[in-house]
Amino acid sequence: MSRRGRTAALPEQPHRRPAVLEEGGLAVEHRDPQGRRRSYDFAVLPIPPAFQRSLAVLYAARCSPGGGWDSVKTSEGYWYLVRAFAEFLAGLEDVPQDVDRLTAAHWAAWRMSLPPRTSGYNKYATIAGLLQSDARLPQPVREAMAQRFAWESGREQAYRPEEFQDIRAAARRTFRAALLRIRENTGRLQSWRAGEIPVGSREWLVGEALDVLARTGDVPLYEFRRAMRRTHREALGGSAATCTWMRLFLSRKEATALAVLIVMELGLNATTVSELPVPEALPGTGEAGVPVYRLRLEKRRRAGHRGRFESRNLTDSGAGSSGRVITEALEATAAARAVVALTGEAPNRLLVWHQTTGHERQAYLKPVRVGPFGFGVDERAGRDWARSVGLPGSPLRRLRRTVNVLHRREPGQNTQDTHDQVYVLPEPQIREAAVPVITAGALDAVASARRTVFAARLADQPQEGDRPTATTHCADFEHGPFGPPGRGCTASFLLCTACPNARVTPAHHPRLAYLHQALTALRGVLGAAVWEADWADSHARLDDLRARLGETVWATALGAVTGEDRAMITHLLQGDFDL
């Protein structure tokens, strides 16, 4: 309906979604929401045509909207596993002609051929999940697939503190140099556009080249020869990347260093960082000088819309704050994002970098491309950057584990169970750190048990030399465990039940039973914190004494309480005996 109330004209032909699998064909085309495409030709698989067709149908169902594979990266990963499975079947003596001809023996042979590691388990689970979507799969094969696959998880561990700091320092050096270079040349460009540079001077030619670079993504070129103009080449100092486009744009390795810094702050995986939309400062925070950025994150492996998307707020409150890396990332990529925006094809991505050569455009096909610009990073980019700074292997995966397990100490886009079982419990550094904590806890438990266990000795009658106290008799008043030896005991009479020098005879039972009753009454009128701090241990020791004497003896003792016993306990609880 138009604004004037007229019904809009319908198209002559009804809309049809492009087919993922053509009728009778064996080629599956996958288009993901990011605009990437990839075709998979099942005719190249070395298995019978009927089996090829069945796999193509299953694959097309997964690649269709709502089928479960929302990313071309996912379908690419499955393709390599399906191809390996097909090559295995082709090497068997009795090659199955189709899915319904697959037997439990075939599946057992496939299972035995896989290594008992993570890679083998991924192949096993992936192929099983795909084939189980076909209703023709025989039941014995389904039962074989349900059997547990014994495998050992990878040995990837978190970085040690010194290794973590070395990687942070290397990433900062790489990205900081790029940021200062881009900041300096952005200032030159602004001065040129403001007319502050004399026309015709060398600096003016540099500013003109930067203006063309900021609008087109390339320096001034001759129209037909696609070569750099001589005057600008001389002004810029040459035609190398460091003299031309690197003045305003990040290289792939510099963007990878930026991704490393973001992972170190947020504990995200490489895919999430690569697809991170451009953060926006919350209204009013930027003007106040302390911008607060809202990051919109997506976890593709999570099921359901609500669990798949989340947001985080990062504050740039100065150097060292978590939001500072976002502020610097926005500054370093601003020129590249502005150029790409002019094409109308720009994906909303924070990480944008300029390709170095035509060879690089052909070598790295997975990242999204718009003209000479690429978006995001991957493990291969991480390896290349690490090699350039003398580090072994891509640090992205291990950094994510390190940050979430040792620094943030909370799940990073995982459930709490996954975080505990997959990341925390297998980590050697966590086990090392837990040893003193567990030891201290055990010692505290022992000390607590000793405080709450009746330590006085039970006797039939007092011995010669024993001295009476408010609760028991004392066999060695001068050398007690609660004070310096030879100076006499100054502890509360409540601690007599915790002292090995104390002696308890049947004559003490009524007074101690009455003390236990009085402490129980206090529990009902005092606050929990006060009672636990002042009276709980004494009450627990009397509980232990009651269990040792038995309920019959305890009830008899309560019946024998005298007025002197009540008066003595009243003075004790009121603190009249305290020094």
URPEFEN-V975927 format. One record per residue. N is the residue number from 1. PSI is psi in radians with two decimals (999 if undefined). D_FIRST is the distance of its C-alpha to the first C-alpha in Angstrom with 1 decimal. Layout:
[[N/PSI/D_FIRST] [N/PSI/D_FIRST]]
This chain:
[[1/2.22/0.0] [2/3.03/3.8] [3/-0.37/6.7] [4/0.06/8.0] [5/0.19/5.8] [6/2.45/5.5] [7/2.29/4.5] [8/2.54/5.2] [9/2.34/8.9] [10/2.63/10.7] [11/2.69/14.0] [12/-0.67/17.1] [13/2.41/18.9] [14/2.59/17.8] [15/2.40/18.2] [16/2.28/21.8] [17/2.36/23.4] [18/2.33/26.4] [19/2.37/29.5] [20/-0.63/32.0] [21/2.06/34.8] [22/2.66/34.8] [23/2.12/36.1] [24/0.01/39.9] [25/3.04/39.9] [26/0.14/41.7] [27/2.19/39.7] [28/2.23/37.3] [29/2.22/34.9] [30/2.18/33.8] [31/2.16/30.9] [32/2.94/30.7] [33/-0.31/28.1] [34/0.03/30.3] [35/0.07/29.7] [36/2.60/33.2] [37/2.60/34.1] [38/2.34/37.2] [39/2.51/38.4] [40/2.07/41.2] [41/1.85/43.3] [42/-0.13/45.1] [43/-0.33/47.2] [44/-0.17/49.4] [45/2.38/50.5] [46/0.92/54.1] [47/2.87/53.5] [48/2.64/53.1] [49/-0.67/49.9] [50/-0.70/49.0] [51/-0.68/49.2] [52/-0.80/47.2] [53/-0.73/44.4] [54/-0.78/44.5] [55/-0.65/44.3] [56/-0.71/41.4] [57/-0.78/39.4] [58/-0.70/40.2] [59/-0.74/39.4] [60/-0.64/36.0] [61/-0.67/35.1] [62/-0.58/36.0] [63/-0.25/34.1] [64/2.71/30.8] [65/2.24/28.2] [66/0.01/29.6] [67/-0.23/33.0] [68/-0.42/34.8] [69/1.73/35.4] [70/-0.10/32.9] [71/2.48/35.0] [72/-0.55/36.7] [73/-0.67/39.8] [74/-0.84/40.0] [75/-0.57/39.7] [76/-0.78/42.3] [77/-0.72/44.7] [78/-0.60/44.4] [79/-0.76/44.9] [80/-0.61/48.3] [81/-0.70/49.4] [82/-0.70/48.3] [83/-0.69/50.2] [84/-0.67/53.3] [85/-0.74/53.1] [86/-0.71/52.9] [87/-0.62/55.8] [88/-0.81/57.8] [89/-0.65/57.2] [90/-0.41/58.2] [91/-0.02/61.6] [92/2.74/62.5] [93/-0.74/64.9] [94/1.49/62.7] [95/2.18/59.2] [96/2.42/56.6] [97/-0.42/54.6] [98/3.12/51.4] [99/-0.69/50.2] [100/-0.16/51.8] [101/0.00/55.1] [102/2.40/55.2] [103/2.90/58.2] [104/-0.54/59.3] [105/-0.72/62.1] [106/-0.81/59.6] [107/-0.67/57.7] [108/-0.68/61.0] [109/-0.70/62.1] [110/-0.74/58.8] [111/-0.76/59.3] [112/-0.40/62.9] [113/-0.20/62.0] [114/2.47/59.8] [115/2.56/61.5] [116/0.99/61.7] [117/-3.09/59.5] [118/-0.70/56.0] [119/-0.73/55.1] [120/-0.72/56.5] [121/-0.69/54.7] [122/-0.74/51.4] [123/-0.76/52.0] [124/-0.89/53.1] [125/-0.64/50.2] [126/-0.89/47.6] [127/-0.68/48.8] [128/-0.80/49.4] [129/-0.62/45.9] [130/-0.82/44.4] [131/-0.53/46.7] [132/-0.24/46.3] [133/-0.25/42.7] [134/2.10/44.1] [135/-0.33/45.1] [136/-0.12/48.0] [137/2.18/49.8] [138/2.59/53.2] [139/-0.72/54.1] [140/-0.58/57.3] [141/-0.68/55.4] [142/-0.70/53.0] [143/-0.65/56.1] [144/-0.64/57.5] [145/-0.47/54.4] [146/-0.22/54.6] [147/2.57/58.0] [148/2.39/58.3] [149/1.92/58.4] [150/2.17/61.2] [151/2.75/60.4] [152/2.30/61.3] [153/2.84/58.7] [154/2.81/58.7] [155/0.41/61.1] [156/2.25/58.7] [157/2.80/59.9] [158/2.72/58.9] [159/2.54/60.4] [160/2.74/63.6] [161/-0.72/63.3] [162/-0.64/65.1] [163/-0.72/62.9] [164/-0.77/59.8] [165/-0.61/61.0] [166/-0.73/62.0] [167/-0.74/58.5] [168/-0.76/56.9] [169/-0.73/59.4] [170/-0.73/58.7] [171/-0.69/54.9] [172/-0.70/55.3] [173/-0.79/57.6] [174/-0.90/55.1] [175/-0.64/52.0] [176/-0.74/53.9] [177/-0.72/55.3] [178/-0.73/51.8] [179/-0.77/50.3] [180/-0.67/53.2] [181/-0.83/52.8] [182/-0.68/49.1] [183/-0.73/49.6] [184/-0.80/52.4] [185/-0.49/50.5] [186/-0.69/47.4] [187/-0.68/49.7] [188/-0.75/51.1] [189/-0.74/47.7] [190/-0.68/46.8] [191/-0.68/50.1] [192/-0.78/49.5] [193/-0.46/46.1] [194/-0.03/47.7] [195/0.45/50.4] [196/-0.03/53.2] [197/2.33/54.8] [198/2.32/57.1] [199/2.37/55.6] [200/-0.23/57.4] [201/2.94/59.0] [202/-0.77/58.7] [203/-0.57/56.5] [204/-0.71/54.2] [205/-0.65/53.9] [206/-0.76/53.2] [207/-0.66/50.4] [208/-0.72/48.9] [209/-0.68/49.0] [210/-0.61/47.3] [211/-0.75/44.6] [212/-0.72/43.8] [213/-0.71/44.1] [214/-0.36/41.6] [215/-0.46/39.0] [216/-0.28/39.6] [217/0.04/41.4] [218/2.81/44.6] [219/2.90/47.4] [220/2.23/47.9] [221/2.69/48.7] [222/2.46/49.9] [223/-0.69/47.1] [224/-0.61/48.8] [225/-0.20/51.4] [226/0.63/49.2] [227/2.67/52.2] [228/2.44/52.4] [229/2.44/53.7] [230/-0.74/57.4] [231/-0.72/57.2] [232/-0.57/54.6] [233/-0.74/56.4] [234/-0.68/59.6] [235/-0.66/58.0] [236/-0.30/56.2] [237/0.25/59.4] [238/-3.14/58.4] [239/0.17/55.6] [240/2.83/55.8] [241/-0.65/52.8] [242/-0.40/54.6] [243/-0.28/54.9] [244/-1.75/51.3] [245/-0.39/48.1] [246/-0.12/49.8] [247/-0.48/50.1] [248/-0.24/46.5] [249/2.68/45.4] [250/2.58/46.7] [251/3.02/48.3] [252/-0.72/47.6] [253/-0.64/50.8] [254/-0.66/50.0] [255/-0.60/46.6] [256/-0.70/48.4] [257/-0.68/50.8] [258/-0.73/47.9] [259/-0.67/46.5] [260/-0.75/50.0] [261/-0.66/50.1] [262/-0.73/46.7] [263/-0.67/47.9] [264/-0.46/51.1] [265/-0.65/49.1] [266/-0.33/46.5] [267/0.61/48.1] [268/2.82/45.0] [269/2.96/45.2] [270/-0.67/44.6] [271/-0.78/41.3] [272/-0.72/39.8] [273/-0.70/41.3] [274/-0.65/40.0] [275/0.23/36.4] [276/2.10/36.7] [277/2.82/33.7] [278/2.07/34.6] [279/2.63/35.7] [280/2.42/34.6] [281/2.40/37.0] [282/2.52/36.2] [283/2.31/35.5] [284/-0.34/38.7] [285/-0.62/41.0] [286/-0.72/41.2] [287/-0.50/42.1] [288/-0.11/44.8] [289/0.01/46.4] [290/1.35/46.0] [291/2.46/42.6] [292/2.03/41.3] [293/2.42/39.1] [294/2.08/36.7] [295/2.27/36.9] [296/2.03/34.3] [297/2.61/36.2] [298/2.25/35.3] [299/1.79/37.9] [300/-0.50/36.8] [301/-0.15/39.5] [302/2.44/38.6] [303/2.54/36.8] [304/2.56/33.8] [305/-0.73/31.2] [306/-0.66/33.1] [307/-0.23/36.4] [308/-0.48/35.1] [309/2.48/33.9] [310/2.94/35.9] [311/2.65/36.5] [312/2.55/39.7] [313/2.29/40.6] [314/2.33/43.3] [315/2.29/45.1] [316/1.60/46.8] [317/0.22/49.8] [318/-3.14/52.1] [319/2.35/53.9] [320/-0.21/54.2] [321/2.76/51.2] [322/-0.49/48.5] [323/-0.19/45.8] [324/-0.65/47.9] [325/-0.56/47.2] [326/-0.74/43.4] [327/-0.79/44.1] [328/-0.60/46.2] [329/-0.74/43.8] [330/-0.69/41.0] [331/-0.74/43.4] [332/-0.46/44.8] [333/0.03/41.4] [334/-0.81/39.6] [335/-0.76/40.4] [336/-0.75/39.5] [337/-0.57/36.1] [338/-0.70/35.4] [339/-0.80/36.3] [340/-0.60/34.2] [341/-0.48/31.1] [342/-0.40/31.3] [343/-0.31/30.7] [344/0.06/27.3] [345/0.15/28.6] [346/2.13/30.5] [347/2.66/30.5] [348/1.45/30.9] [349/2.54/34.6] [350/-0.76/37.6] [351/1.88/40.3] [352/2.34/40.0] [353/2.74/43.0] [354/2.32/44.1] [355/2.52/45.7] [356/-0.90/49.3] [357/2.98/49.8] [358/-0.54/48.3] [359/-0.68/50.4] [360/-0.59/48.7] [361/-0.57/45.3] [362/-0.52/46.7] [363/-0.55/48.7] [364/1.56/46.0] [365/-0.33/43.0] [366/-0.80/41.6] [367/2.67/40.2] [368/2.46/36.8] [369/2.46/37.3] [370/1.80/35.5] [371/-2.31/37.9] [372/0.14/41.2] [373/2.49/40.0] [374/2.80/40.2] [375/2.32/38.8] [376/3.08/40.7] [377/2.94/44.2] [378/-3.07/45.8] [379/-0.56/49.3] [380/-0.72/50.5] [381/-0.66/49.5] [382/-0.69/51.4] [383/-0.72/54.5] [384/-0.75/54.5] [385/-0.78/54.4] [386/-0.72/57.0] [387/-0.63/59.2] [388/-0.39/58.9] [389/0.18/60.3] [390/0.45/62.9] [391/2.58/61.2] [392/1.98/61.4] [393/2.86/58.0] [394/2.29/54.5] [395/-0.04/54.6] [396/-0.84/51.0] [397/-0.81/51.4] [398/-0.55/54.7] [399/-0.72/53.5] [400/-0.78/50.7] [401/-0.78/53.3] [402/-0.82/55.7] [403/-0.82/53.2] [404/-0.58/51.9] [405/-0.74/55.4] [406/-0.41/57.7] [407/-1.07/55.8] [408/-0.60/52.6] [409/0.70/54.2] [410/2.82/51.0] [411/2.46/48.4] [412/1.56/46.2] [413/0.51/43.0] [414/2.85/45.3] [415/2.84/46.3] [416/-0.66/49.5] [417/-0.79/51.3] [418/-0.74/50.4] [419/-0.76/51.4] [420/-0.83/54.8] [421/-0.68/55.6] [422/-0.60/54.4] [423/-0.86/54.9] [424/-0.98/57.3] [425/-0.68/60.0] [426/-0.13/60.8] [427/2.10/61.1] [428/-0.64/64.8] [429/-0.59/64.4] [430/-0.71/63.1] [431/-0.71/66.0] [432/-0.77/68.4] [433/-0.44/67.0] [434/-0.36/67.1] [435/-0.93/70.9] [436/-0.55/72.1] [437/-0.79/69.5] [438/-0.71/70.6] [439/-0.81/74.3] [440/-0.68/73.9] [441/-0.71/72.1] [442/-0.71/74.9] [443/-0.69/77.5] [444/-0.69/75.8] [445/-0.71/75.6] [446/-0.78/79.4] [447/-0.70/80.2] [448/-0.72/78.1] [449/-0.69/79.9] [450/-0.61/83.2] [451/-0.50/82.4] [452/0.10/81.4] [453/2.34/84.3] [454/2.03/87.6] [455/-0.22/90.0] [456/2.77/93.2] [457/2.42/96.0] [458/2.34/97.1] [459/2.74/100.8] [460/-0.61/103.2] [461/2.80/105.0] [462/2.61/105.2] [463/2.84/107.3] [464/2.29/110.0] [465/-0.23/108.5] [466/2.46/105.1] [467/2.32/103.9] [468/2.53/101.9] [469/-3.06/98.4] [470/-0.30/96.1] [471/-0.59/94.6] [472/-2.86/96.8] [473/2.66/100.0] [474/2.23/100.0] [475/-0.33/102.1] [476/1.46/101.8] [477/-0.52/100.8] [478/-0.35/101.6] [479/1.17/99.4] [480/2.83/96.0] [481/-0.08/92.7] [482/0.23/91.0] [483/3.02/93.2] [484/2.46/95.7] [485/2.53/98.8] [486/-0.04/102.0] [487/0.03/100.4] [488/2.62/99.7] [489/2.28/96.4] [490/0.20/94.2] [491/2.82/91.2] [492/2.58/90.0] [493/-0.27/91.8] [494/-0.44/88.4] [495/-0.02/88.7] [496/-0.58/91.9] [497/-0.20/90.0] [498/0.12/88.6] [499/2.24/92.0] [500/-0.25/94.2] [501/-0.22/97.3] [502/2.60/96.5] [503/2.24/98.5] [504/2.10/97.2] [505/2.96/99.8] [506/-0.44/99.5] [507/-0.39/100.6] [508/-0.26/97.3] [509/-0.81/95.0] [510/-0.74/94.8] [511/-0.72/93.9] [512/-0.63/91.3] [513/-0.68/89.8] [514/-0.66/89.6] [515/-0.75/87.9] [516/-0.73/85.3] [517/-0.69/84.7] [518/-0.71/84.4] [519/-0.66/81.9] [520/-0.69/79.8] [521/-0.66/79.8] [522/-0.58/78.8] [523/-0.52/75.7] [524/-0.27/74.4] [525/-0.30/74.8] [526/2.77/74.0] [527/2.66/70.7] [528/-0.73/69.9] [529/-0.73/70.1] [530/-0.78/73.5] [531/-0.72/75.0] [532/-0.69/73.9] [533/-0.66/75.4] [534/-0.54/78.7] [535/-0.26/79.6] [536/-0.76/77.7] [537/-0.75/80.1] [538/-0.72/83.2] [539/-0.69/81.6] [540/-0.66/80.7] [541/-0.65/84.3] [542/-0.56/85.6] [543/-0.73/83.2] [544/-0.73/84.8] [545/-0.73/88.3] [546/-0.73/87.4] [547/-0.59/86.2] [548/-0.67/89.5] [549/-0.55/91.7] [550/2.72/90.0] [551/-0.58/88.7] [552/-0.84/92.2] [553/-0.67/93.9] [554/-0.75/91.0] [555/-0.67/91.1] [556/-0.67/94.9] [557/-0.74/94.5] [558/-0.60/92.2] [559/-0.27/94.7] [560/0.18/97.5] [561/2.32/95.7] [562/2.96/98.2] [563/-0.58/97.9] [564/-0.70/99.0] [565/-0.79/96.1] [566/-0.76/93.6] [567/-0.73/95.0] [568/-0.75/95.0] [569/-0.62/91.4] [570/-0.81/90.4] [571/-0.69/92.1] [572/-0.81/90.5] [573/-0.46/86.9] [574/-0.10/87.5] [575/0.30/88.6] [576/-0.34/92.2] [577/-0.04/93.5] [578/2.47/91.3] [579/999/93.2]]
